[in-house]
Amino acid sequence: MYIAHFSPTGGTRKAAEIIGRALDPQATEIDLSSPKSVATPLDLSHDEVLLVAVPVYGGRVPAIALERLKRITGHDTPAIPVVVYGNRDYDDALLELKTALEANGFRSIAGIACITEHSIMRVYATGRPDEADEHLLTQFAARIADKLDAVKSGTVPAPIEVKGNPQYKPYNGVPLKPHASRACNRCGTCAALCPVGAIPLDNPSKTDTSKCISCMRCIAVCPQQARKVSKLKVALSIRMLKKACESRKEPELFI
């Protein structure tokens, strides 16, 4: 089994690991956040299983994640699309991910939308996935395992249906772009790990805002805690999303 995740700040990976390791403790991990991920195309047979987990940005799957997923092809290979969001909504992202996987030779046998701590506004879904989430996801993994056993024995599963509108709404990013503070010592860690190359290797104190996808990985990996976003803009965003985010959402499971 393979677990592929686009997880700039770690939350999506945590959710993927709960489900994937319950299915196969020895699963191979693929970090789609890394610019070097899937450097060699990966071709999976019908006997393999692929779990893909991505965060939701503005109701969509990050374009760079979809681009890197194109390097992983299947042959009617069972797949489990998983989308992770910060307690607002996942909109059409699960449908978008499922559709992309199926276009690349995979058969979706289950789908999951779950919640992790918001990567920018951490007051929302703080500490999630929590113990209750883990219990629910682990139980669902057992149902997926039963379905995989049926597939291996020759059963052809019916297509799963997930929520979403195929007329995906445009996503034009958010105005929250990290910048370097005076504490930056130009070590280059953020530049080396930026998923989209938005931080120049020769001048890591800068940010190319035209490339930046506001994934917050540079903030998460900076050893000096020298990269920041505007506190005022974050506070305004928290206020703007309060109604949509303050009540607890629960994982949605499709099989």
Disulfide bonds with the S-S distance in Angstrom:
none
